[in-house]
Amino acid sequence: MSHSQANLSKLRTQLSQLNCELFELFAQRSDLTRLIQTEKGSTLLSHYDAKREKSLFSELHSKLAALSLRELASFSLLMESHAGAPEKYPAWSEGVHLVGPSHGIQSLINPLLLKETHPELFKTLKLKTDFSFLLSI
C-alpha cells in the first residue's frame, strides 16, 4: 500500500468514526427533544416558541453563518424531525408557512433560521397571514 493510499485509508477511518459520533449525537438530541416536548404539553402552540427559537439561532449565529444553505436545510430538517413535525412543530420543509408553492432550498429552511443567517433570502419568502408574526421576531 502506497503512502497516499495509507493516508486515504486513515482519513476514511477518521470520517467513519466521526459519522458514528454524529449519529450518536443525533440520537441523544432526539431523546432530549422528546423529553422537552413531553414537558411542554400537547398543542402545536405549546410546542413552538418562536422567540425562544430566534434567541437560540442568535446565540449560534457565528456557527450557523458558516454553514451552506444545504447544511442549514439539513439542520432545519433535523430540528423538524426531532420536534415532531407536523403534529407538534411546524413542518417548514413542507411549506406550511408559505403562500403558494415553495421554490428553492431557502423555502425548506426554518424561516427564523433563514432570517438569522440570510436575511435577504428571508425577505423573499411569501408568508401566510398566520405566520406573518415571524416578520417582527
GUROTOR-292547 format. One record per residue: x, y, z negated of N, C-alpha, C, CB in turn. Coordinates in steps of 0.02 Angstrom, whole numbers, padded with zeros to 5 digits, always signed. Last residue first. Glycine has a CB too. Layout:
<pts>
XYZXYZXYZXYZ...
</pts>
This chain:
<pts>
-02011+01959-00737-01970+01924-00788-01897+01934-00772-01987+01848-00793-02088+02008-00636-02072+02053-00692-02030+02020-00746-02136+02079-00723-02109+01903-00547-02078+01965-00523-02053+02009-00581-02126+02004-00479-02184+01809-00610-02113+01796-00603-02075+01858-00580-02101+01738-00554-02315+01844-00595-02283+01863-00658-02207+01852-00655-02313+01824-00717-02361+01782-00483-02333+01850-00474-02300+01875-00538-02388+01898-00453-02424+01661-00484-02353+01662-00501-02321+01731-00492-02316+01612-00458-02552+01683-00442-02542+01651-00508-02470+01653-00531-02566+01579-00505-02530+01730-00311-02551+01777-00364-02538+01748-00433-02624+01794-00357-02384+01657-00240-02456+01657-00252-02470+01705-00310-02482+01585-00269-02249+01740-00158-02277+01707-00217-02353+01712-00217-02248+01739-00280-02141+01721-00043-02210+01746-00043-02247+01709-00098-02245+01738+00027-01972+01767-00056-02024+01718-00072-02092+01753-00072-02010+01685-00140-01878+01864-00041-01910+01841+00020-01966+01791+00007-01858+01810+00065-01823+01884-00166-01867+01937-00140-01903+01915-00076-01827+02000-00126-01736+01776-00175-01797+01777-00216-01847+01827-00187-01781+01795-00289-01633+01823-00096-01674+01768-00071-01740+01763-00110-01636+01701-00075-01581+01922-00179-01603+01940-00111-01646+01886-00080-01542+01954-00067-01540+01854-00293-01600+01897-00296-01626+01917-00227-01584+01960-00335-01475+01723-00330-01481+01752-00263-01544+01797-00260-01485+01696-00209-01477+01696-00468-01417+01683-00429-01417+01716-00360-01408+01610-00420-01600+01734-00522-01539+01745-00560-01477+01742-00515-01533+01694-00615-01691+01689-00427-01689+01761-00444-01624+01778-00479-01749+01780-00488-01670+01552-00433-01653+01588-00372-01646+01663-00386-01706+01576-00318-01722+01531-00559-01653+01513-00546-01628+01549-00483-01646+01436-00537-01852+01569-00534-01812+01608-00582-01738+01592-00576-01836+01594-00653-01894+01471-00439-01888+01541-00420-01849+01584-00469-01956+01570-00412-01810+01323-00407-01846+01359-00460-01838+01434-00446-01819+01340-00532-01803+01286-00234-01768+01303-00296-01815+01340-00344-01706+01346-00282-01862+01273-00113-01861+01214-00157-01836+01229-00227-01818+01160-00126-01839+01389-00045-01907+01377-00067-01913+01315-00111-01953+01369-00006-01707+01381-00006-01723+01425-00062-01794+01413-00087-01715+01498-00041-01706+01305+00109-01689+01272+00046-01707+01315-00014-01614+01256+00045-01846+01342+00217-01778+01348+00193-01768+01318+00124-01758+01420+00191-02013+01376+00181-01960+01374+00232-01893+01383+00199-01972+01428+00286-02178+01315+00145-02112+01340+00124-02061+01331+00180-02089+01303+00060-02339+01376+00195-02285+01325+00196-02218+01356+00177-02280+01292+00265-02432+01482+00079-02414+01452+00144-02358+01403+00138-02396+01505+00193-02363+01553-00059-02418+01559-00012-02394+01529+00053-02440+01634-00004-02291+01458-00195-02286+01495-00132-02352+01497-00093-02233+01464-00090-02289+01375-00302-02286+01447-00316-02291+01490-00253-02223+01463-00352-02277+01248-00256-02338+01266-00294-02343+01341-00306-02339+01229-00360-02178+01185-00179-02204+01250-00159-02266+01272-00195-02217+01250-00087-02114+01076-00220-02174+01064-00180-02207+01129-00159-02223+01020-00217-02018+01124-00303-01995+01094-00240-02053+01077-00193-01955+01031-00254-02091+01161-00416-02065+01213-00371-02047+01183-00303-02003+01247-00402-02202+01111-00504-02166+01074-00451-02142+01124-00398-02211+01018-00420-02201+01157-00675-02215+01175-00605-02171+01136-00556-02204+01250-00595-02243+01026-00788-02195+01078-00768-02210+01095-00695-02120+01055-00779-02323+00919-00809-02302+00957-00867-02258+01017-00851-02267+00912-00915-02356+00868-00680-02405+00869-00734-02386+00917-00790-02414+00800-00762-02265+00853-00578-02303+00914-00580-02352+00919-00638-02341+00921-00516-02130+00868-00695-02170+00898-00641-02206+00842-00603-02125+00941-00593-02053+00834-00809-02117+00802-00795-02161+00836-00744-02154+00797-00857-01925+00872-00834-01978+00908-00870-02048+00881-00855-01975+00981-00852-01848+00796-00748-01842+00785-00819-01899+00817-00858-01776+00812-00845-01887+00852-00624-01895+00781-00638-01895+00768-00713-01841+00741-00604-01847+00986-00638-01916+00968-00625-01930+00896-00645-01932+00978-00551-01707+00971-00655-01748+01002-00707-01821+00982-00699-01740+01079-00705-01676+00915-00530-01662+00878-00592-01704+00905-00649-01586+00882-00610-01709+01021-00447-01746+00958-00442-01736+00915-00504-01723+00920-00380-01612+01113-00489-01682+01129-00496-01725+01066-00493-01703+01179-00442-01496+01046-00449-01507+01061-00520-01580+01075-00534-01463+01121-00543-01518+01047-00310-01510+00984-00346-01523+00993-00421-01440+00955-00336-01519+01183-00284-01579+01144-00271-01576+01078-00309-01587+01132-00195-01386+01211-00316-01440+01242-00356-01505+01203-00346-01449+01316-00336-01325+01138-00214-01313+01119-00284-01366+01149-00330-01242+01142-00306-01372+01212-00105-01388+01140-00110-01378+01115-00182-01345+01098-00061-01313+01336-00128-01386+01329-00130-01408+01256-00136-01417+01360-00067-01170+01309-00237-01201+01320-00172-01277+01314-00179-01174+01268-00119-01116+01393-00387-01145+01336-00352-01172+01356-00283-01200+01304-00393-01080+01503-00458-01027+01468-00422-01052+01410-00380-00975+01443-00472-01191+01541-00527-01172+01581-00469-01117+01548-00428-01149+01650-00492-01190+01453-00635-01240+01445-00582-01220+01482-00518-01308+01468-00606-01086+01505-00712-01082+01437-00688-01130+01426-00629-01098+01387-00744-01134+01634-00738-01068+01625-00705-01061+01555-00677-01011+01640-00754-01265+01609-00801-01256+01644-00737-01189+01629-00703-01261+01719-00749-01314+01553-00914-01273+01510-00871-01253+01544-00806-01312+01446-00856-01392+01654-00967-01335+01630-01005-01287+01589-00962-01358+01588-01064-01490+01659-00867-01446+01717-00878-01384+01696-00916-01484+01772-00916-01553+01537-00885-01517+01549-00823-01470+01609-00829-01567+01561-00766-01608+01560-01013-01561+01505-01002-01519+01518-00940-01598+01438-00996-01696+01665-00982-01642+01675-01030-01587+01622-01022-01669+01674-01102-01785+01597-00899-01746+01654-00872-01686+01668-00917-01790+01717-00866-01839+01508-00993-01802+01483-00936-01758+01538-00905-01850+01456-00883-01904+01596-01078-01851+01553-01104-01807+01528-01047-01881+01493-01144-01998+01648-00988-01949+01692-01020-01890+01653-01047-01982+01733-01075-02074+01533-00953-02035+01569-00902-01981+01614-00933-02081+01610-00859-02107+01389-01009-02094+01453-01041-02046+01492-00995-02064+01445-01113-02213+01257-00998-02172+01302-00958-02167+01370-00991-02202+01309-00887-02292+01191-01091-02228+01161-01072-02183+01210-01035-02239+01100-01029-02407+01259-01104-02369+01248-01165-02300+01220-01149-02406+01201-01212-02455+01255-00974-02431+01319-01002-02391+01310-01065-02490+01364-01015-02491+01120-00963-02438+01148-00921-02411+01212-00952-02464+01161-00851-02518+01036-01121-02540+01076-01064-02480+01105-01026-02586+01132-01087-02472+00964-01236-02496+00928-01177-02516+00971-01117-02552+00887-01196-02321+00995-01333-02393+00983-01325-02409+00955-01257-02431+01047-01336-02187+01007-01378-02223+01065-01353-02299+01054-01348-02197+01083-01285-02133+00884-01413-02142+00935-01466-02187+00992-01443-02074+00962-01487-02126+00825-01288-02170+00796-01338-02184+00847-01394-02138+00732-01368-02026+00904-01230-02094+00905-01203-02144+00877-01253-02098+00866-01137-01916+00863-01308-01938+00933-01309-02010+00938-01285-01892+00978-01266-01906+00729-01268-01919+00746-01338-01945+00817-01345-01855+00737-01380-01876+00748-01132-01937+00712-01151-01955+00728-01224-01927+00635-01142-01752+00809-01143-01808+00846-01114-01874+00814-01133-01801+00850-01038-01677+00703-01195-01686+00765-01234-01746+00805-01208-01623+00808-01231-01684+00611-01087-01708+00593-01154-01722+00655-01196-01658+00548-01190-01620+00687-00986-01689+00664-00979-01720+00647-01046-01692+00603-00932-01492+00697-01040-01532+00758-01027-01606+00740-01022-01508+00794-00963-01453+00564-01037-01457+00599-01101-01500+00662-01094-01387+00618-01126-01455+00542-00899-01498+00503-00942-01507+00538-01010-01469+00432-00953-01355+00632-00858-01424+00639-00832-01473+00602-00878-01429+00610-00760-01245+00575-00923-01269+00641-00944-01340+00654-00919-01221+00695-00919-01235+00459-00846-01248+00453-00918-01274+00520-00945-01184+00431-00956-01202+00516-00724-01265+00480-00731-01284+00470-00804-01261+00413-00695-01076+00569-00758-01129+00613-00737-01197+00579-00744-01118+00635-00664-01003+00453-00783-01014+00501-00838-01072+00547-00821-00950+00542-00850-01005+00398-00653-01035+00361-00709-01049+00408-00768-00988+00305-00732-00933+00499-00585-01003+00484-00567-01038+00447-00624-01006+00444-00502-00809+00483-00647-00845+00545-00656-00919+00536-00639-00814+00601-00613-00774+00358-00596-00782+00367-00669-00823+00430-00684-00713+00371-00703-00766+00390-00460-00814+00340-00483-00827+00347-00558-00788+00270-00467-00659+00479-00463-00725+00502-00442-00779+00454-00465-00727+00510-00364-00556+00393-00502-00574+00450-00545-00644+00476-00528-00522+00507-00538-00556+00310-00390-00570+00282-00455-00592+00337-00504-00508+00243-00483-00516+00401-00293-00582+00371-00288-00603+00339-00354-00583+00318-00232-00386+00427-00338-00435+00482-00336-00506+00454-00332-00422+00528-00276-00328+00301-00318-00331+00330-00385-00383+00385-00389-00261+00358-00404-00339+00291-00178-00372+00242-00221-00380+00269-00292-00332+00175-00221-00255+00396-00140-00325+00398-00122-00366+00350-00166-00334+00380-00047-00133+00346-00189-00160+00409-00216-00235+00414-00201-00122+00469-00187-00121+00235-00107-00124+00226-00180-00154+00288-00213-00053+00212-00208-00112+00297+00018-00168+00251+00004-00176+00241-00071-00158+00184+00039+00008+00367+00001-00053+00403+00016-00114+00360+00000-00054+00424+00090+00100+00263-00018+00090+00313-00071+00024+00349-00062+00149+00363-00073+00031+00108+00046+00071+00168+00050+00055+00215-00008+00059+00204+00117+00043-00059+00000+00000+00000+00000+00045+00062+00000-00049+00000-00061
</pts>
